[in-house]
């Protein structure tokens, strides 16, 4: 097991710094987007998480969520959502391909999740999207935003 769990506590033990550092540090960066946006065949950044300082040798769980992706009327497309470092040209950490059926123009929610170790230092993670043909839209609102969440889940 790569992560050493904190399971050796007994009454009257002292919590050590090493044991405390084995816990995850929680949310380290978050980004949301509430404005609707169009999808094209050019990959674009949809959500950017706030800049954070990554720590070497720790696992980060990165989640990118879009509440409603809808194809152009009459088109059947694939939307590719990606988690990347910095921008569309950055290192890709994960992707998900999702089919959209324009026959019904029904939206789908999309989630991509990955667990990564990152290079130590100032870090920006982005969620991007591109459609394979035609067009589409990302529909969002204040009560259903797109979300990019980075969580420190513990030592690698």
Beta strands, then each sheet from edge to edge (+ up, - down):
strand 1: 26-33
strand 2: 37-39
strand 3: 44-48
strand 4: 52-54
strand 5: 58-71
strand 6: 76-85
strand 7: 92-101
strand 8: 108-117
strand 9: 121-123
strand 10: 125-131
strand 11: 136-138
strand 12: 146-155
sheet 1: 1+ 12- 5+ 8-
sheet 2: 1+ 12- 5+ 11- 2+
sheet 3: 3+ 10- 6+ 7-
sheet 4: 4+ 9-
end
